[in-house]
Amino acid sequence: MDSIGTLQILSTQMTFEPDGEPHVSRFAPTPDCFSPKERDQAFVHPAQLPNGQKIMLLKTLLSSACERDCFYCPFRAGRDFRRATFKPDEFAGLFSKLNQSGAAEGVFLSSGIAGGGIRTQDKLLATAEILRKKYQYRGYLHLKIMPGAEKDQVYRAMQLADRVSVNLEAPNTERLARLAPHKIFMEELLRPLKWVEEIRRSVPAYKFWNGRYPSTVTQFVAGGSDESDMELLTTTNWLNKNVRLKRAYFSAFHPIRDTPLENKPAIDPMREHRLYQASFLLRDYGFDLEDLPFTSASNLPLNADPKQAWAQMYLIEKPIEINIADKRELIRIPGIGLKGADAILNARRLGKLRDLSALKKLGIIAERAAPYVLFDGRKTPQQLGLPW
């Protein structure tokens, strides 16, 4: 099999690994620097970097061979499917061609585990070092931290990458046992995330490849272990506060053929969407867990945006005065985000905001905000005709 054939197998097997904004993956033609035999397609997708820049990202495994037997995973040991493996120098050379031609601007590199987590992590690090040193690659690099990796390996990954990640998969030890019974939640998964924060606090930023600390993310398999949304968000909230997690990703469980969970029903993708919305409220909008509209089963309602549901409970009878509210109050109003709140505060320095049209001019979704705001103690006439 040629290198492009190997890349196609390994990159298309990475669709379950999110990085950046929700996206539609696509195949991008490889450039003319490849031979006619190699001229095929490489799997890339639009992604947003930690700094907000959007790029075309190649996501791939270094190897899909895996000795672990996680119940939900398409790469689990013993499952019958076509596997492939890159050597570190082989992949680095291939990606360098893709990058120089403009076909792929960044790379997210993970791997199945073969020979233990430490050995597999060494191969990932070797690949990253070849990219950075031999090929002088200066673009975006996301490295996966393998279960069982050592602290020195985590440190080296941080020196080479713009982002590092450890997939927790489940919110706690009990739930992980239902998904991956041979993974150890605290020692193998959570501890490396703690190490990242310890290293950030003890090592100056100039010692990292671009003079900045890499961001950290994790992923959960939502619904895979019958956990509640409250469990997922409790762990996410702890990570936000204690290890400065950049983002938690939630992948709605869907069954994979020839795995122990192949008969488990798929989770409604809307649950994934609601978890993202709630996690952003916790991370960016000053919400606490107690503010979220959990049902009696400790889940978020699927039929309601959690911010809107909160506003219906707390703001519908006590609307917020738009001309005196501080930023913390403003961002709790549906239709007003972080940028919108700043726009309101800046506009108020020039004079009072009189009605919904003033909010619309600031780029705010005024119709959503309408039931929850006052202008100098009154609702505007436009709100009388709204269907609430």
C-alpha positions in Angstrom: 0.0 0.0 0.0 1.4 3.5 -0.9 1.5 6.3 1.6 -1.6 8.1 0.3 -3.6 4.8 0.6 -2.4 4.5 4.2 -3.4 8.1 4.9 -6.8 7.5 3.5 -7.4 4.5 5.8 -6.1 6.3 8.9 -7.6 9.7 8.3 -11.1 8.5 7.5 -11.0 6.5 10.7 -10.6 9.8 12.7 -14.1 11.1 12.0 -15.0 10.4 15.7 -12.3 12.8 17.0 -13.5 16.5 17.1 -11.2 19.5 17.0 -12.4 23.0 16.4 -15.9 24.0 15.6 -18.6 21.6 14.4 -17.9 20.9 10.8 -18.6 18.9 7.7 -15.6 16.8 6.8 -14.6 16.6 3.2 -11.9 15.1 0.9 -9.5 17.6 -0.6 -7.5 16.8 -3.7 -3.8 16.2 -3.1 -1.4 18.4 -5.0 0.7 17.9 -8.1 3.8 17.3 -6.0 2.6 13.6 -5.8 3.1 11.1 -8.5 0.1 10.0 -10.6 -0.1 6.9 -8.5 -0.2 9.0 -5.3 -2.5 11.6 -6.7 -5.7 10.8 -4.7 -7.4 12.4 -1.8 -6.5 13.4 1.8 -9.0 13.8 4.5 -9.2 17.3 5.8 -11.8 19.5 7.4 -12.3 23.2 8.4 -11.2 23.8 12.0 -10.9 26.9 14.2 -7.6 27.3 16.1 -7.4 28.4 19.7 -6.6 32.0 18.4 -9.8 32.0 16.3 -8.0 31.5 12.9 -9.7 29.0 10.6 -7.6 26.5 8.7 -7.9 23.2 6.8 -6.9 20.5 9.3 -5.7 17.0 8.5 -6.8 14.5 11.3 -5.2 11.2 11.3 -4.0 8.3 13.4 -0.4 7.2 13.3 -1.7 3.7 13.6 -5.1 2.1 14.0 -3.6 -1.1 15.6 -4.7 -1.1 19.2 -4.3 -3.5 22.1 -7.1 -1.9 24.2 -10.6 -3.3 24.1 -12.8 -0.3 24.9 -16.4 -1.4 24.4 -17.5 1.5 22.2 -14.4 2.0 20.1 -14.0 1.1 16.4 -10.3 0.4 16.9 -10.7 -2.0 19.8 -8.5 -5.1 19.9 -10.0 -8.1 18.1 -12.4 -6.1 15.9 -12.2 -7.2 12.3 -11.4 -4.2 10.0 -8.6 -3.0 7.9 -5.8 -1.5 10.0 -2.8 0.6 8.9 0.3 2.1 10.4 2.7 5.0 9.6 6.3 5.2 10.7 7.1 8.6 12.2 9.4 9.7 9.4 7.1 8.4 6.8 4.1 10.4 8.0 6.2 13.5 8.7 7.5 13.5 5.1 4.0 13.0 3.7 2.4 15.7 5.7 5.2 18.1 4.9 4.3 17.7 1.2 0.7 18.3 1.9 1.5 21.4 4.0 3.9 22.9 1.5 1.4 22.6 -1.3 -1.4 24.1 0.7 -3.6 21.0 0.8 -3.4 20.9 4.6 -2.5 23.7 7.0 -2.6 21.9 10.3 -2.5 18.4 11.7 -4.2 16.6 14.5 -2.3 13.4 15.3 -3.5 10.5 17.5 -2.9 6.8 17.5 -4.2 3.4 18.6 -2.1 1.9 21.4 0.4 -0.8 20.5 3.1 -1.8 22.9 1.8 0.3 25.7 1.0 4.0 26.1 4.6 5.0 26.7 5.9 3.4 23.5 3.0 4.8 21.5 3.6 8.3 22.9 7.2 8.1 22.0 6.2 7.5 18.3 3.9 10.5 18.4 6.6 12.6 19.9 9.1 11.4 17.3 6.7 12.3 14.5 6.2 15.8 16.0 10.0 16.3 16.4 10.7 15.4 12.8 8.0 17.8 11.6 9.3 20.7 13.8 13.1 20.1 13.3 13.7 18.4 10.0 10.9 20.0 8.0 10.7 23.2 10.0 7.0 23.0 10.2 5.6 26.0 12.1 1.9 25.4 11.7 -0.8 24.1 14.0 -0.1 20.8 15.7 -2.5 18.9 18.0 -1.0 15.9 19.8 -3.0 13.3 21.6 -1.7 12.2 25.0 -1.9 8.4 25.3 -3.3 6.6 28.4 -0.3 5.7 30.6 2.0 8.4 29.2 4.7 9.7 31.6 5.0 13.3 32.8 8.2 13.9 30.9 6.3 12.8 27.7 3.5 15.2 28.5 6.0 18.0 28.9 7.7 17.2 25.6 4.3 17.1 23.8 3.6 20.5 25.3 6.9 21.8 23.9 6.1 20.7 20.4 2.3 21.2 20.1 -0.2 24.0 20.0 -2.8 21.8 21.6 -2.7 18.6 23.6 -5.6 16.4 24.6 -6.6 13.5 26.7 -9.9 11.8 26.0 -11.7 11.2 29.4 -14.6 9.5 27.5 -16.7 9.4 30.7 -17.2 11.8 33.6 -15.9 9.5 36.4 -14.4 6.2 37.4 -17.7 4.4 37.7 -19.0 5.5 34.3 -15.6 4.8 32.5 -15.8 1.2 33.7 -18.9 0.7 31.5 -17.1 2.1 28.4 -13.5 1.1 28.8 -13.0 -1.3 31.7 -9.2 -1.5 31.3 -8.6 2.2 31.4 -7.9 3.9 34.8 -9.8 7.2 35.1 -7.6 8.9 37.6 -4.1 7.7 36.9 -4.2 7.2 33.1 -6.6 10.0 32.0 -7.2 12.7 34.5 -3.6 12.8 35.9 -2.0 13.9 32.6 -4.5 16.9 32.4 -3.3 17.8 35.9 0.3 17.5 34.8 -0.3 19.9 31.9 -1.5 22.6 34.4 1.4 21.8 36.8 3.8 22.3 33.9 2.2 25.6 32.9 2.5 26.9 36.5 6.2 25.8 36.8 7.8 26.3 33.4 8.0 29.7 31.7 6.3 30.1 28.4 9.4 30.9 26.4 10.5 27.3 26.7 7.7 26.1 24.5 8.1 26.0 20.7 6.1 29.2 19.9 6.5 31.0 23.2 3.0 30.1 24.4 1.5 27.3 26.5 -0.5 24.8 24.5 -4.3 24.6 25.1 -5.9 21.5 26.4 -9.1 19.8 25.5 -10.9 16.6 26.2 -13.7 14.5 24.8 -16.7 12.7 26.3 -18.8 10.0 24.7 -22.2 11.4 25.6 -24.6 8.7 26.6 -22.2 5.8 26.1 -22.1 4.9 29.8 -25.7 6.0 30.7 -24.3 9.0 32.6 -26.4 12.1 33.2 -25.8 15.5 31.7 -25.2 16.8 35.3 -22.3 14.3 35.7 -20.7 15.3 32.4 -21.0 19.0 33.1 -19.9 18.6 36.7 -16.6 17.1 35.5 -16.4 19.7 32.7 -16.9 22.5 35.2 -14.1 21.1 37.5 -11.7 20.9 34.5 -12.5 24.5 33.5 -11.6 25.8 37.0 -8.7 23.5 37.9 -6.8 22.6 34.8 -7.9 25.6 32.5 -9.5 23.3 30.0 -9.9 25.2 26.7 -12.9 23.1 25.7 -14.8 19.9 26.3 -16.1 18.0 23.3 -19.2 15.9 23.4 -19.7 13.1 20.9 -23.2 11.6 21.0 -22.8 7.8 21.3 -23.6 5.8 18.2 -23.2 2.0 18.1 -20.3 0.5 16.1 -20.7 -3.0 14.6 -18.8 -5.8 16.1 -18.3 -4.1 19.5 -19.9 -5.0 22.9 -22.2 -1.9 22.6 -23.3 -2.6 19.0 -27.0 -3.0 20.2 -27.1 0.0 22.4 -29.4 2.7 20.9 -27.8 5.8 19.4 -28.1 9.0 21.4 -30.1 11.9 19.9 -27.5 14.4 18.4 -29.5 17.2 20.0 -28.2 16.1 23.4 -24.7 16.8 22.1 -25.8 20.2 21.1 -27.4 21.1 24.4 -24.2 19.9 26.3 -22.1 22.2 24.1 -24.4 25.2 24.9 -24.4 24.5 28.6 -20.6 24.0 28.7 -20.2 27.4 27.1 -22.5 29.0 29.7 -20.3 27.5 32.4 -17.0 28.5 30.8 -17.8 31.9 29.4 -21.0 33.3 30.7 -20.6 33.0 34.5 -23.3 30.4 35.0 -23.0 27.8 37.8 -24.2 24.2 37.7 -27.1 25.3 39.9 -28.3 27.7 37.2 -28.7 25.1 34.5 -32.3 23.8 33.9 -31.7 20.1 34.7 -34.7 17.8 34.6 -35.6 15.4 37.5 -33.4 12.9 35.7 -30.4 15.3 35.9 -30.4 15.9 32.1 -30.9 19.0 30.1 -34.2 19.3 28.2 -33.7 18.6 24.5 -36.4 21.0 23.4 -35.0 24.1 25.0 -31.8 26.2 24.8 -30.4 26.1 28.4 -29.9 29.9 28.4 -33.4 30.5 27.2 -34.8 28.0 29.7 -33.0 29.8 32.5 -34.3 33.2 31.3 -37.8 31.9 31.2 -37.5 30.9 34.9 -35.7 34.0 36.2 -36.1 36.9 33.8 -39.5 36.7 32.3 -41.0 38.3 35.5 -38.0 40.4 36.2 -36.6 41.7 32.9 -33.1 43.3 32.9 -32.8 47.1 32.4 -30.6 47.3 29.3 -29.3 50.8 30.2 -27.9 50.0 33.6 -27.0 46.3 33.5 -23.4 45.3 33.9 -21.7 42.8 31.5 -22.5 39.8 33.7 -26.2 40.6 33.6 -26.2 41.4 29.9 -24.6 38.1 28.8 -27.3 36.2 30.7 -30.0 37.6 28.3 -30.9 35.3 25.4 -29.7 36.8 22.1 -26.8 38.7 23.7 -23.4 37.1 23.6 -20.0 38.3 24.8 -19.4 40.6 21.9 -22.9 41.9 22.0 -22.6 42.8 25.7 -19.4 44.8 24.9 -21.2 46.5 22.1 -24.0 47.6 24.4 -21.6 48.9 27.0 -19.7 50.9 24.4 -23.0 52.3 22.9 -24.2 53.4 26.3 -21.2 55.7 26.6 -22.7 57.7 23.7 -26.3 57.8 25.0 -29.2 55.6 26.1 -30.5 52.8 24.1 -34.2 53.4 23.4 -35.7 50.3 21.8 -35.1 47.0 20.1 -33.9 48.6 16.9 -30.9 50.0 18.8 -30.0 46.5 19.7 -30.4 45.3 16.2 -28.0 47.9 15.0 -25.4 46.5 17.4 -25.7 43.0 15.8 -27.8 41.6 18.6 -30.6 39.1 18.0 -33.1 41.6 19.4 -36.2 39.3 19.0 -34.7 36.7 21.3 -33.8 39.3 23.9 -37.1 41.2 23.7 -39.1 39.4 26.5 -36.3 39.8 29.0 -35.2 43.4 28.7 -36.5 46.9 29.7 -35.6 50.3 28.2 -35.7 52.9 31.0 -38.3 50.8 32.9 -40.5 49.9 30.0 -40.9 47.4 27.2 -40.8 48.7 23.7 -43.9 48.8 21.5 -42.3 46.3 19.1 -42.5 43.7 21.8 -46.2 43.8 22.0 -46.6 41.9 18.7 -44.0 39.2 19.5 -45.5 35.6 19.9 -44.5 35.0 23.5 
